[in-house]
Amino acid sequence: MKRFSLLILGLAAAIGWAGWLGAIRDPAVVHTHVELAGLQRPLRIVHLSDMHGSNWDMPQVRLNRIMDQVNALHPDLVVITGDFHASKIWDPPMRLEDALRPLTKLKAPLGVWSVPGNHDDPYWIRWVMRRFGLKLLAGDLVDLGPIQIVGSDDLIMGHLPLQRLRSAAARARPDKPLIALVHEPRLFTQLPPNVGLLLAGHTHGGQIQIFGWPRFKKADAKYLRGLFRNASGQQMIVSAGIGTSVVPMRLGTQGEIVVVALQPAPQPPGRNSGTDR
């Protein structure tokens, strides 16, 4: 019995250590190619999600290093889909200001745009972001030239975020692609019809996956990470994020920085852009 107990303790320690190493491992750079109707020229978007600033596994020094990694990718646009603050069972205190300050290092010609997540206080995040000159897009639409983007508050605020997202999307120009930023990918089933691409996070790619356990709610398990397309041709990219939630561990998954290479969609057969009447 004693040997069995020691074996269990040793196994738990090994899993814990492996999970910790996974949590602090540098995020992978994942490249995804997307064709977008109405786009006139290629664009490069860097998509971050679920930073979860924490003195356990995402201290400010690591955040600064990841921001340098993003800048080295030379993005046209950087988007961050929520969960900036810590969310562990217990975290050594880390101010939201310390988690957000590294974002001021990011550089992109079309800007750096974010939406809140379910672990972000919807009012405090606005105040701190304004203090640092960071752009929070929640229930708003912005025209960036080659594309338009619309953002949503998280669903913790009830039905209002979806209503505001639809209202903002309705103001978009029909001759330019529209990209939506949200935190939770389950909004994919309720997208306004003029959104061509949705960028989301929230799932952490599963974060801890050991032989398919733990199992997730159906709404989340369906879209853990990667590129998805619905019957209407709308596309969604779900990032596994860079931080961790509940416990500072990753097993069977890796944090990631998603580079989205947007390409103009081919013209339908029989059309010749610029010459049709």
C-alpha positions as CSV (number, residue, x, y, z in Angstrom):
1,M,0.0,0.0,0.0
2,K,2.8,2.4,0.9
3,R,4.5,1.6,-2.5
4,F,1.3,2.3,-4.3
5,S,0.8,5.6,-2.5
6,L,4.4,6.6,-3.4
7,L,3.8,5.6,-7.0
8,I,0.6,7.8,-7.2
9,L,2.5,10.7,-5.6
10,G,5.4,10.3,-8.0
11,L,3.0,10.2,-10.9
12,A,1.1,13.3,-9.8
13,A,4.4,15.1,-9.3
14,A,5.6,14.1,-12.8
15,I,2.4,15.3,-14.4
16,G,2.5,18.5,-12.4
17,W,6.1,19.2,-13.5
18,A,5.3,18.4,-17.1
19,G,2.3,20.7,-17.0
20,W,4.3,23.5,-15.5
21,L,7.0,23.2,-18.2
22,G,4.2,23.3,-20.8
23,A,2.8,26.4,-19.2
24,I,6.0,28.4,-19.4
25,R,7.1,27.0,-22.8
26,D,7.4,29.7,-25.5
27,P,4.3,29.9,-27.6
28,A,4.4,28.3,-31.1
29,V,3.9,30.5,-34.1
30,V,1.0,29.0,-36.1
31,H,0.4,30.1,-39.7
32,T,-3.1,30.0,-41.1
33,H,-4.1,31.1,-44.6
34,V,-7.6,32.5,-45.3
35,E,-9.2,33.7,-48.5
36,L,-11.5,36.6,-47.9
37,A,-14.0,37.9,-50.5
38,G,-13.7,41.6,-51.2
39,L,-10.1,41.9,-50.0
40,Q,-8.0,43.8,-52.5
41,R,-4.5,43.0,-51.2
42,P,-2.8,40.4,-48.9
43,L,-2.7,41.3,-45.2
44,R,-1.0,39.8,-42.2
45,I,-2.8,39.7,-38.9
46,V,-1.3,38.4,-35.7
47,H,-3.9,37.1,-33.3
48,L,-3.2,36.8,-29.6
49,S,-5.6,35.5,-27.0
50,D,-5.9,34.6,-23.3
51,M,-2.8,36.2,-22.0
52,H,-3.9,35.7,-18.3
53,G,-1.1,37.9,-16.9
54,S,0.1,36.1,-13.8
55,N,3.1,36.0,-11.6
56,W,3.0,32.2,-11.8
57,D,3.5,31.6,-15.5
58,M,2.9,34.9,-17.3
59,P,4.9,37.6,-15.5
60,Q,5.6,41.0,-17.1
61,V,9.0,39.9,-18.2
62,R,7.5,37.0,-20.2
63,L,4.8,39.2,-21.7
64,N,7.5,41.7,-22.9
65,R,9.3,38.8,-24.5
66,I,6.2,37.6,-26.3
67,M,5.4,41.2,-27.5
68,D,8.9,41.3,-29.0
69,Q,8.2,38.0,-30.7
70,V,5.0,39.5,-32.2
71,N,6.7,42.6,-33.5
72,A,9.3,40.4,-35.2
73,L,6.5,38.9,-37.3
74,H,5.9,42.4,-38.9
75,P,2.1,42.3,-38.7
76,D,-0.2,44.7,-40.6
77,L,-2.6,44.3,-37.7
78,V,-2.6,42.8,-34.2
79,V,-5.8,41.6,-32.5
80,I,-6.2,40.3,-29.0
81,T,-9.4,38.4,-28.1
82,G,-9.7,38.8,-24.4
83,D,-8.7,37.4,-21.0
84,F,-5.9,39.8,-20.0
85,H,-6.1,39.2,-16.3
86,A,-5.2,36.3,-14.0
87,S,-7.7,33.5,-13.4
88,K,-6.0,30.9,-11.3
89,I,-7.4,29.2,-8.2
90,W,-4.9,31.5,-6.4
91,D,-2.5,34.0,-8.0
92,P,0.3,36.0,-6.5
93,P,-1.2,39.6,-6.8
94,M,-0.6,41.1,-10.3
95,R,-2.3,44.4,-11.2
96,L,-4.2,44.6,-14.5
97,E,-1.9,47.6,-15.3
98,D,1.1,45.3,-15.2
99,A,-0.6,42.8,-17.5
100,L,-1.5,45.4,-20.0
101,R,1.6,47.6,-20.0
102,P,3.6,45.3,-22.3
103,L,0.9,45.7,-25.0
104,T,2.1,49.3,-25.5
105,K,5.2,47.8,-27.2
106,L,3.2,46.3,-30.0
107,K,3.6,48.0,-33.4
108,A,1.4,47.5,-36.5
109,P,0.4,49.9,-39.3
110,L,-3.3,49.2,-38.9
111,G,-3.1,49.2,-35.1
112,V,-3.6,46.9,-32.1
113,W,-7.3,46.1,-31.3
114,S,-8.7,44.1,-28.5
115,V,-12.0,42.8,-27.0
116,P,-12.7,41.8,-23.4
117,G,-12.9,38.2,-22.1
118,N,-14.9,36.5,-19.4
119,H,-12.1,37.0,-16.9
120,D,-11.9,40.8,-17.6
121,D,-14.0,43.2,-15.6
122,P,-16.0,44.9,-18.4
123,Y,-15.7,48.4,-16.8
124,W,-12.2,48.3,-15.2
125,I,-10.6,46.9,-18.4
126,R,-11.9,50.0,-20.3
127,W,-10.5,52.4,-17.8
128,V,-7.0,50.8,-17.7
129,M,-6.9,50.5,-21.5
130,R,-7.8,54.1,-22.0
131,R,-5.0,55.0,-19.5
132,F,-2.4,53.2,-21.7
133,G,-3.9,54.4,-25.0
134,L,-4.9,50.9,-26.0
135,K,-7.9,50.3,-28.3
136,L,-10.8,48.2,-27.0
137,L,-13.4,47.4,-29.6
138,A,-16.6,46.2,-27.9
139,G,-19.8,46.8,-29.7
140,D,-18.1,49.1,-32.1
141,L,-17.1,49.1,-35.8
142,V,-13.9,50.6,-37.2
143,D,-12.8,51.0,-40.9
144,L,-9.1,50.3,-41.2
145,G,-8.9,50.9,-45.0
146,P,-8.5,47.4,-46.6
147,I,-10.8,45.8,-44.0
148,Q,-13.4,46.6,-41.4
149,I,-13.4,45.1,-37.9
150,V,-16.1,44.8,-35.3
151,G,-15.8,43.7,-31.7
152,S,-18.0,42.3,-29.0
153,D,-18.0,42.3,-25.2
154,D,-18.1,38.9,-23.6
155,L,-21.2,36.9,-23.1
156,I,-21.0,37.3,-19.3
157,M,-22.9,40.5,-19.9
158,G,-25.9,38.6,-21.2
159,H,-27.6,39.3,-24.6
160,L,-26.4,42.9,-24.9
161,P,-23.0,42.0,-26.5
162,L,-24.6,40.1,-29.3
163,Q,-27.2,42.8,-29.9
164,R,-24.4,45.5,-30.1
165,L,-22.3,43.3,-32.4
166,R,-25.2,42.9,-34.8
167,S,-26.0,46.6,-34.7
168,A,-22.3,47.6,-35.3
169,A,-22.0,45.0,-38.2
170,A,-25.1,46.5,-39.8
171,R,-23.2,49.8,-40.2
172,A,-20.4,48.2,-42.2
173,R,-19.8,49.1,-45.8
174,P,-20.8,46.2,-48.1
175,D,-17.8,46.7,-50.4
176,K,-15.1,45.9,-47.8
177,P,-14.5,42.6,-45.9
178,L,-15.7,42.6,-42.3
179,I,-13.8,40.7,-39.6
180,A,-15.3,40.2,-36.1
181,L,-13.4,39.8,-32.8
182,V,-15.0,38.0,-29.9
183,H,-13.8,36.0,-26.9
184,E,-16.0,32.9,-27.0
185,P,-16.2,30.9,-30.3
186,R,-19.8,29.8,-29.6
187,L,-20.8,33.1,-31.1
188,F,-19.9,31.5,-34.5
189,T,-23.4,30.2,-34.7
190,Q,-25.0,33.6,-34.3
191,L,-22.8,35.7,-36.6
192,P,-24.2,38.6,-38.6
193,P,-24.3,37.4,-42.2
194,N,-21.9,40.1,-43.5
195,V,-19.0,38.9,-41.2
196,G,-16.5,37.0,-43.4
197,L,-14.1,36.0,-40.6
198,L,-14.4,35.6,-36.9
199,L,-11.3,35.5,-34.5
200,A,-11.9,34.0,-31.1
201,G,-10.1,32.4,-28.1
202,H,-11.3,31.3,-24.7
203,T,-10.8,27.5,-25.0
204,H,-7.0,27.4,-24.5
205,G,-7.0,24.6,-27.0
206,G,-8.2,22.4,-24.1
207,Q,-5.2,23.4,-22.0
208,I,-4.9,20.1,-20.2
209,Q,-5.7,17.0,-22.4
210,I,-4.8,13.5,-21.1
211,F,-6.3,10.8,-23.3
212,G,-9.2,13.1,-24.1
213,W,-9.9,14.2,-20.5
214,P,-11.2,16.5,-19.3
215,R,-14.2,16.8,-21.5
216,F,-15.7,20.2,-22.3
217,K,-19.1,21.6,-22.7
218,K,-20.4,20.8,-26.1
219,A,-20.4,24.5,-27.1
220,D,-16.7,24.8,-26.4
221,A,-15.5,21.2,-27.3
222,K,-16.8,21.7,-30.9
223,Y,-14.4,24.6,-31.5
224,L,-11.2,24.0,-29.4
225,R,-8.7,25.5,-31.8
226,G,-8.0,25.9,-35.5
227,L,-9.9,27.0,-38.6
228,F,-13.6,26.4,-39.1
229,R,-16.1,27.1,-41.8
230,N,-19.9,27.1,-41.6
231,A,-22.5,26.3,-44.3
232,S,-22.7,29.9,-45.3
233,G,-19.0,30.1,-46.0
234,Q,-18.2,32.2,-43.0
235,Q,-14.8,31.3,-41.4
236,M,-13.6,31.3,-37.8
237,I,-10.1,30.9,-36.3
238,V,-9.9,29.9,-32.6
239,S,-6.6,30.4,-30.9
240,A,-5.3,28.2,-28.1
241,G,-4.0,31.4,-26.4
242,I,-0.8,32.0,-24.7
243,G,-1.7,31.8,-21.0
244,T,-3.4,29.4,-18.6
245,S,-6.5,29.4,-16.4
246,V,-7.4,27.7,-13.1
247,V,-3.9,26.1,-12.8
248,P,-0.6,27.1,-14.3
249,M,-0.3,24.0,-16.4
250,R,-0.5,22.9,-20.0
251,L,-0.6,19.2,-21.0
252,G,-1.2,17.9,-24.5
253,T,-1.6,21.5,-25.8
254,Q,0.8,24.4,-26.5
255,G,0.3,28.1,-26.3
256,E,0.3,29.8,-29.7
257,I,0.6,33.0,-31.6
258,V,-1.6,32.8,-34.7
259,V,-0.4,34.5,-37.9
260,V,-3.4,34.9,-40.2
261,A,-2.3,35.4,-43.8
262,L,-5.3,37.0,-45.5
263,Q,-5.5,36.6,-49.3
264,P,-8.1,38.0,-51.8
265,A,-10.6,35.3,-52.7
266,P,-10.4,34.3,-56.4
267,Q,-13.0,35.9,-58.7
268,P,-15.9,33.6,-59.5
269,P,-15.7,32.0,-63.1
270,G,-16.9,34.4,-65.8
271,R,-16.0,37.6,-63.9
272,N,-13.1,39.9,-64.7
273,S,-12.6,42.5,-62.0
274,G,-12.5,46.0,-63.3
275,T,-14.0,45.2,-66.7
276,D,-17.5,44.0,-65.9
277,R,-20.5,46.3,-66.5
